[in-house]
Amino acid sequence: MSNKRLGKGLGALIRPVEEAPTPSTILGATLIPVKSIKENPHQPRKVFDEKKMEEMADSIREKGILTPITVKEDGDHFILVAGERRLRAAKLARLRSIPAYRIKVKDDAELLEMALIENIQREKLNSIEEAEAFALLQSKFKLNQTEIAKSIGKKRVTVSNTLRLLTLPREILESIRLNEISAGHGRAILMVKTNRGMVKLWKKIKRDHMSVRAVEKWVKEEINRSDTPIRNTMKKKPPPGFRVYENEMIELLGTKVKLKPSKEGGTIVIHYFSDEDLERIMELWRSME
């Protein structure tokens, strides 16, 4: 499957139905029975807010569906490509039919590609679902982070930072997925070196209702506090602004950084936690040139 299709969105993939206008044709879409639509087996979105679904159903009862869903034909039925929330809300509103664009899909791989990109471009996924979608584009379609970023119109570092979230312990991933904490909290937690430390900080965040800024500050203070071996063995007094520089580099690179003064100059130690994390740091480094 060609990657040239990526980044165009579903608008460039939709083939209008070739039939004369009838009462069932709406703005290039056709009305199809709700009961004839099967769920997309590759739907990347896993969490649906029940309250928001009820609100959408109320809106549909009052004003109808303004944006058609997208489906592919499957014998006497249809498979949903895009519009999972609209379809679910339509069922809640007890609609018998729904406006839909019908498109031709070559295979399941292309169906998955369309579902992923449509969801990502519309920003309907939470951070973990988005990270899983990026990871799937990497593994299923063999796209690198630059290609993924180009296909969805985001910066490469955004893709890299999102993928880093998948290295968090399982319980923290689920917490972000359920919106108990934010992706910003997750990135701050990643500054902690061990899984045990990450889980401990995660529990503290929930218990103390810490903001992302508060977590970042706490982590930096803990990193500085754990630096006693360096302080005890230093041959000379740290230069003015030593901690400020170190914290600034931590914030700039989004990872653990250590400045180690010595008799003459010193060294900078930049930590990375995976090959993807190293690639992200290198991309940031290159952008500074």
DAHU-V853216 format. One record per pair of residues at least 24 apart in sequence whose ideal C-beta (glycine too) atoms are under 10 Angstrom apart, sorted by the first residue. I is the first residue (numbers start at 0). J is the second residue. Records with the same first field share a line. If there is no record, write none. Layout:
I = J / J
This chain:
0 = 105 / 106 / 108 / 109 / 112 / 140
2 = 112 / 136 / 140 / 141 / 142 / 146 / 149 / 150
3 = 150
4 = 109 / 112 / 113 / 116 / 150
5 = 112 / 115 / 116 / 136 / 140 / 142 / 146 / 147 / 149 / 150 / 151
6 = 116 / 120 / 146 / 147 / 148 / 149 / 150 / 151 / 152
7 = 116 / 120 / 150
8 = 81 / 113 / 116 / 117 / 120 / 121 / 150 / 151 / 152
9 = 69 / 80 / 81 / 82 / 100 / 102 / 113 / 114 / 116 / 117 / 120 / 121
10 = 69 / 100 / 117 / 120
12 = 69 / 80 / 81 / 100 / 102 / 103 / 104 / 109 / 112 / 113 / 116 / 117
13 = 67 / 69 / 80 / 81 / 100 / 101 / 102 / 103
14 = 100 / 101 / 102 / 103
15 = 100 / 101 / 102
16 = 99 / 100 / 101 / 102
23 = 96 / 98
24 = 98
25 = 63 / 64 / 67 / 98 / 99
26 = 65 / 66 / 67 / 98 / 100
27 = 67 / 98 / 100
28 = 64 / 66 / 67 / 68 / 69 / 70 / 97 / 98 / 99 / 100 / 101
29 = 67 / 70 / 96 / 97 / 98 / 99 / 100 / 101
30 = 64 / 67 / 94 / 95 / 96 / 97 / 98 / 99
31 = 67 / 68 / 70 / 72 / 76 / 77 / 96 / 97 / 98 / 99 / 101
32 = 76 / 77 / 94 / 95 / 96 / 97
33 = 68 / 86 / 89 / 90 / 92 / 93 / 94 / 95 / 96 / 97 / 99
34 = 76 / 90 / 95 / 96
35 = 70 / 73 / 75 / 76 / 77 / 96 / 97 / 99
36 = 68 / 70 / 73 / 76 / 77 / 78 / 79 / 82 / 86 / 89 / 90 / 97 / 99
37 = 70 / 71 / 73 / 76 / 77 / 78 / 79
38 = 78 / 79 / 83 / 86 / 87
39 = 69 / 70 / 71 / 78 / 79 / 80 / 81 / 82 / 83 / 86 / 110 / 111 / 113 / 114
40 = 78 / 79 / 107 / 110 / 111 / 114
41 = 78 / 80 / 107 / 108 / 110 / 111 / 112 / 113 / 114 / 115 / 135 / 139
42 = 79 / 80 / 81 / 83 / 111 / 114 / 115 / 118 / 128
43 = 83 / 111 / 114 / 115 / 116 / 117 / 118 / 119 / 123 / 124 / 128 / 129 / 131 / 132 / 133 / 135
44 = 83 / 84 / 114 / 118 / 123 / 124 / 125 / 128 / 129 / 132
45 = 124 / 125 / 127 / 128 / 131 / 176
46 = 124 / 125 / 127 / 128 / 176 / 177 / 178
47 = 83 / 84 / 87 / 88
48 = 84 / 178
49 = 91
51 = 84 / 88
52 = 84 / 87 / 88 / 90 / 91
53 = 88 / 91 / 92
54 = 88
55 = 84 / 85 / 87 / 88 / 89 / 91 / 92
56 = 87 / 88 / 89 / 90 / 91 / 92 / 93 / 94
57 = 88 / 91 / 92
58 = 88 / 92
59 = 85 / 88 / 89 / 91 / 92 / 93 / 94 / 97
60 = 88 / 89 / 91 / 92 / 93 / 94
61 = 92
63 = 89 / 92 / 94 / 97 / 98
64 = 88 / 89 / 92 / 94 / 96 / 97 / 98 / 99
65 = 98
66 = 98 / 100
67 = 97 / 98 / 99 / 100 / 101
68 = 97 / 98 / 99 / 100
69 = 99 / 100 / 101 / 102 / 104 / 113 / 114 / 117
70 = 97 / 99 / 100 / 101 / 102 / 104
71 = 100 / 101 / 102 / 103 / 104 / 105 / 109 / 110 / 113
72 = 101 / 102 / 103 / 104
73 = 104
77 = 101
78 = 104 / 107 / 110
79 = 110 / 114
80 = 104 / 109 / 110 / 111 / 113 / 114 / 117
81 = 113 / 114 / 116 / 117 / 118 / 120 / 121 / 123
82 = 117 / 121
83 = 114 / 117 / 118 / 123
84 = 118 / 121 / 123
108 = 139 / 140
109 = 140
111 = 135 / 136 / 139 / 140
112 = 136 / 139 / 140 / 142 / 150
115 = 139 / 140 / 147 / 150 / 151
116 = 147 / 150 / 151
118 = 151
119 = 147 / 150 / 151 / 152 / 153 / 158 / 161
120 = 150 / 151 / 152 / 153
122 = 151
125 = 175 / 176 / 177 / 178 / 181 / 182
126 = 160 / 161 / 164 / 172 / 175 / 176 / 178 / 181 / 182 / 183 / 185 / 186
127 = 161 / 164 / 165 / 167 / 171 / 172 / 173 / 174 / 175 / 176 / 177 / 182 / 185
128 = 175 / 176
129 = 153 / 157 / 158 / 161 / 162 / 164 / 182
130 = 158 / 160 / 161 / 162 / 163 / 164 / 165 / 166 / 167 / 172 / 175 / 176 / 182 / 185
131 = 161 / 162 / 164 / 165 / 172 / 176
132 = 161
133 = 157 / 158 / 159 / 161 / 162 / 164 / 165
134 = 161 / 162 / 165 / 275
137 = 162 / 275
143 = 278
144 = 275 / 278 / 279 / 282
145 = 278 / 282
148 = 282
154 = 282 / 286
155 = 278 / 279 / 282 / 283 / 286
156 = 253 / 279 / 280 / 282 / 283 / 286
157 = 279
158 = 275 / 279 / 282
159 = 253 / 275 / 276 / 278 / 279 / 280 / 281 / 282 / 283
160 = 185 / 186 / 189 / 253 / 275 / 276 / 279 / 283
161 = 185 / 186
162 = 273 / 275 / 276 / 278 / 279
163 = 189 / 253 / 254 / 271 / 272 / 273 / 275 / 276 / 279
164 = 188 / 189
165 = 273 / 275
166 = 194 / 197 / 272 / 273 / 275 / 276
167 = 194 / 197 / 198 / 201
168 = 193 / 194 / 195 / 197 / 198 / 201
169 = 194 / 198
170 = 197 / 198 / 201 / 202
171 = 197 / 198 / 200 / 201 / 202 / 204
174 = 201 / 202 / 204 / 205
175 = 201
179 = 204 / 205
180 = 204 / 205 / 209 / 211 / 214
181 = 210 / 211 / 214
182 = 211
183 = 210 / 211 / 212 / 214 / 215
184 = 209 / 210 / 211 / 213 / 214 / 215
185 = 211 / 214
186 = 211 / 214 / 215 / 253 / 254
187 = 211 / 212 / 213 / 214 / 215 / 216 / 217 / 218 / 219 / 253
188 = 214 / 218
189 = 218 / 253 / 254 / 255 / 272 / 276
190 = 214 / 215 / 217 / 218 / 219 / 221 / 222 / 249 / 250 / 253 / 254 / 255 / 256 / 270 / 272
191 = 218 / 221 / 222 / 255
192 = 222 / 225 / 255 / 270 / 272
196 = 221
215 = 246 / 249 / 250
216 = 246
218 = 249 / 255
219 = 245 / 246 / 249 / 250 / 255
220 = 246
222 = 246 / 249 / 255 / 256 / 257
223 = 249
226 = 257 / 258 / 259
229 = 257 / 258 / 259 / 260 / 268
230 = 260
232 = 259 / 261
233 = 259 / 260 / 261 / 262 / 265
234 = 260 / 261 / 262 / 263
235 = 260 / 261 / 262 / 263 / 265
236 = 260
237 = 265
238 = 265
241 = 265
251 = 283 / 287
252 = 276 / 279 / 280 / 283 / 284
253 = 279 / 280 / 283
254 = 279 / 280 / 283
